[in-house]
Amino acid sequence: MLQYSVYARHSSSEDNAQVHINRVQGWVPDDGEVRILTITDKQFERMRIFWGKMRKLPPKLPQQLEFF
């Protein structure tokens, strides 16, 4: 499983994506690693999303007291 940091960026064309790929390639630190995966809009549309337990809303904070 790969997930240290995940970033997404939409590109309107393969040429536009290549501009960003070249930019990222120039920023990789000497001891770093970056993986880029390009997918089409149709492939992105078929993504499946899974949720675990339902998240609970945080408890309401108590009202602030005012002292004069």
C-alpha positions as CSV (number, residue, x, y, z in Angstrom):
1,M,0.0,0.0,0.0
2,L,1.3,3.4,-0.9
3,Q,0.1,6.4,1.0
4,Y,2.6,8.7,2.6
5,S,1.1,11.9,1.0
6,V,-1.3,11.8,-1.8
7,Y,-2.0,14.8,-4.1
8,A,-4.2,15.1,-7.1
9,R,-4.2,17.6,-9.9
10,H,-6.5,17.8,-12.9
11,S,-4.9,18.4,-16.3
12,S,-7.0,19.3,-19.3
13,S,-4.7,17.4,-21.7
14,E,-1.7,15.1,-21.8
15,D,0.5,18.0,-22.9
16,N,-0.6,20.0,-19.8
17,A,0.0,17.0,-17.6
18,Q,3.5,16.6,-19.0
19,V,4.3,20.2,-18.0
20,H,3.5,19.4,-14.4
21,I,5.3,16.1,-14.5
22,N,8.5,17.9,-15.7
23,R,8.1,20.5,-12.9
24,V,7.7,17.8,-10.2
25,Q,10.7,15.9,-11.6
26,G,12.8,19.0,-11.1
27,W,11.8,19.3,-7.4
28,V,12.4,15.8,-6.2
29,P,15.0,15.8,-3.4
30,D,18.1,13.7,-3.8
31,D,16.9,11.2,-1.3
32,G,13.2,11.5,-2.2
33,E,10.8,9.5,-4.2
34,V,7.8,10.6,-6.2
35,R,5.4,8.4,-8.1
36,I,3.0,9.9,-10.7
37,L,0.0,8.1,-12.0
38,T,-2.0,9.6,-14.9
39,I,-5.5,8.4,-15.5
40,T,-8.3,9.5,-17.8
41,D,-11.5,11.2,-16.7
42,K,-13.4,8.0,-17.5
43,Q,-11.0,5.9,-15.3
44,F,-11.4,8.5,-12.5
45,E,-15.2,8.3,-12.8
46,R,-15.1,4.5,-12.2
47,M,-13.2,5.0,-8.9
48,R,-14.8,3.1,-6.0
49,I,-14.9,4.7,-2.5
50,F,-15.2,2.7,0.7
51,W,-16.1,4.2,4.1
52,G,-15.4,2.7,7.5
53,K,-17.5,3.5,10.5
54,M,-19.7,6.6,10.4
55,R,-17.9,9.6,11.8
56,K,-19.5,11.3,14.8
57,L,-19.8,15.1,15.0
58,P,-17.6,16.6,17.7
59,P,-19.4,17.5,20.9
60,K,-20.7,21.1,21.1
61,L,-18.4,23.4,23.0
62,P,-19.8,24.9,26.1
63,Q,-21.0,28.5,25.9
64,Q,-18.3,31.1,26.8
65,L,-18.8,32.9,30.1
66,E,-18.4,36.6,30.2
67,F,-17.0,38.4,33.1
68,F,-17.2,42.2,33.5
